[in-house]
């Protein structure tokens, strides 16, 4: 199995909240692997890094909310 990319948003200087985004591919894999899927979260990079490990994160204390967004991609083409 290849590595999975999970996106994240770094909190601002004054915030202690970090939002974790799991993309559709990761969500599908986490759903199918359930108890064999782990989410490793590293926090507090700047001062003293610490981590949490979530086994089966979709059924854990984390509450993921589905959010959809539409992306418009513009390109130009030509023929030769």
C-alpha positions, 0 to 999 in steps of 0.5 A: 500500500502506498503512503497516504496524504492527509491535509491540515491547517496550522492554527494561528498564533493565538489559536489552540485549535487545529483542523484535520482534513482527510481527503476522500481517498484516505476516508475510503481507506480508513473506512475499509481498514477500520481497526487496522487504520491509524491516524498519527497526529503531531502537535506543538511543533514549535515548542515541544512536539507531542503526538496522539495516535487514533486507531480507527479514527472514523469511530473514535472521539474525533468527529469528522464532518463531510464538507464539499467544495467545488473547484473551478480549474481554468486551462488554455489549449491550442492545436498544432 
